[in-house]
Amino acid sequence: MKLAIVIPALNEAANLSRLLPDLARNCPGAEIVVVDGGSGDDTAAVVARQRGSRLLASPRGRALQMNHGARATGADTLLFLHADTQLPDDALQAIETALVDPRAPPQELQVKFP
């Protein structure tokens, strides 16, 4: 499985400062794509500081940004994530389990909102 995490963003520097290191630690090997809709804060700088994260620019609009990010990846599995969320430590395992065994019960990820 090649996972890409697509994050639409607009003035999300504070949230991305927390989220991106967490994703790098808990989803190693995932392609992390932040699609900025024209932020006026330090969103671009935060993404640039996080190794393994990529910043794309897109017209503003969550659906436009998510579609732009999805088209830019080479992954076979996409996870769309809002910048103000936090995945549980076992999120990658839960995703892999659900995709490998179609009989697996639905996995409910406990997403936290700060």
C-alpha positions as CSV (number, residue, x, y, z in Angstrom):
1,M,0.0,0.0,0.0
2,K,1.2,3.4,-0.9
3,L,-0.6,6.0,1.2
4,A,-1.0,9.7,0.5
5,I,-2.4,12.0,3.1
6,V,-4.0,15.1,1.5
7,I,-4.6,18.1,3.7
8,P,-6.5,21.1,2.4
9,A,-5.3,24.2,4.2
10,L,-6.1,27.9,4.5
11,N,-4.3,29.7,7.3
12,E,-3.6,26.5,9.2
13,A,0.0,27.2,10.3
14,A,-0.7,26.5,14.0
15,N,-2.5,23.3,13.3
16,L,0.0,22.1,10.8
17,S,2.8,22.7,13.2
18,R,1.3,20.0,15.4
19,L,-0.2,17.7,12.8
20,L,2.7,17.3,10.4
21,P,5.3,16.0,12.9
22,D,2.6,13.6,14.3
23,L,1.9,12.2,10.8
24,A,5.6,11.8,10.0
25,R,6.0,9.8,13.2
26,N,2.8,7.7,13.0
27,C,2.5,7.2,9.2
28,P,6.1,6.6,8.1
29,G,6.5,6.4,4.4
30,A,3.2,8.1,3.7
31,E,3.2,10.9,1.1
32,I,2.0,14.0,2.9
33,V,0.6,16.7,0.6
34,V,-0.7,20.0,1.9
35,V,-2.7,22.0,-0.6
36,D,-2.8,25.6,0.3
37,G,-5.8,27.8,-0.9
38,G,-4.0,31.1,-0.5
39,S,-3.0,31.4,3.2
40,G,-1.9,34.7,4.6
41,D,-0.1,33.1,7.6
42,D,3.0,30.9,7.9
43,T,1.4,27.8,6.4
44,A,4.0,27.5,3.6
45,A,6.9,28.0,6.0
46,V,5.6,25.3,8.4
47,V,5.2,22.8,5.5
48,A,8.7,23.7,4.2
49,R,10.3,22.9,7.6
50,Q,8.7,19.5,7.8
51,R,10.8,16.9,6.0
52,G,8.7,14.6,3.8
53,S,5.8,17.1,3.4
54,R,5.0,18.8,0.1
55,L,3.1,22.0,-0.5
56,L,0.9,22.6,-3.5
57,A,-1.0,25.8,-4.3
58,S,-4.6,25.6,-5.5
59,P,-7.5,28.0,-5.8
60,R,-9.4,28.3,-2.6
61,G,-12.1,25.7,-1.9
62,R,-11.9,22.5,0.0
63,A,-13.1,20.3,-2.8
64,L,-10.8,22.0,-5.3
65,Q,-7.8,21.6,-3.0
66,M,-8.5,18.0,-2.2
67,N,-8.9,17.1,-5.9
68,H,-5.7,19.0,-6.8
69,G,-3.8,17.1,-4.1
70,A,-5.2,13.7,-5.1
71,R,-4.2,14.2,-8.7
72,A,-0.6,15.1,-7.6
73,T,0.1,11.9,-5.8
74,G,1.2,8.5,-7.1
75,A,-0.4,6.7,-4.2
76,D,-3.0,4.0,-4.5
77,T,-4.6,4.9,-1.2
78,L,-5.7,8.4,-0.3
79,L,-6.6,9.8,3.2
80,F,-8.1,13.2,3.2
81,L,-7.5,14.9,6.5
82,H,-8.3,18.3,8.0
83,A,-5.4,20.2,9.6
84,D,-7.2,20.5,12.9
85,T,-7.4,16.7,13.5
86,Q,-5.1,14.2,15.1
87,L,-5.0,10.5,14.1
88,P,-4.5,7.9,16.8
89,D,-1.1,6.2,17.0
90,D,-2.4,3.0,15.4
91,A,-4.1,4.7,12.4
92,L,-1.8,3.3,9.8
93,Q,-2.3,-0.2,11.0
94,A,-6.1,0.3,11.1
95,I,-6.0,1.5,7.5
96,E,-3.8,-1.4,6.3
97,T,-6.0,-3.9,8.1
98,A,-9.2,-2.6,6.5
99,L,-7.7,-2.6,3.0
100,V,-6.1,-6.0,3.2
101,D,-9.1,-8.0,4.4
102,P,-12.4,-7.0,2.9
103,R,-14.1,-9.1,5.6
104,A,-12.5,-7.0,8.3
105,P,-15.1,-5.1,10.4
106,P,-15.1,-1.4,9.8
107,Q,-12.4,0.3,11.7
108,E,-13.4,3.4,13.6
109,L,-10.5,5.8,14.0
110,Q,-10.8,8.0,17.0
111,V,-9.9,11.3,15.5
112,K,-9.2,14.0,18.1
113,F,-10.1,17.7,17.6
114,P,-7.9,20.0,19.8
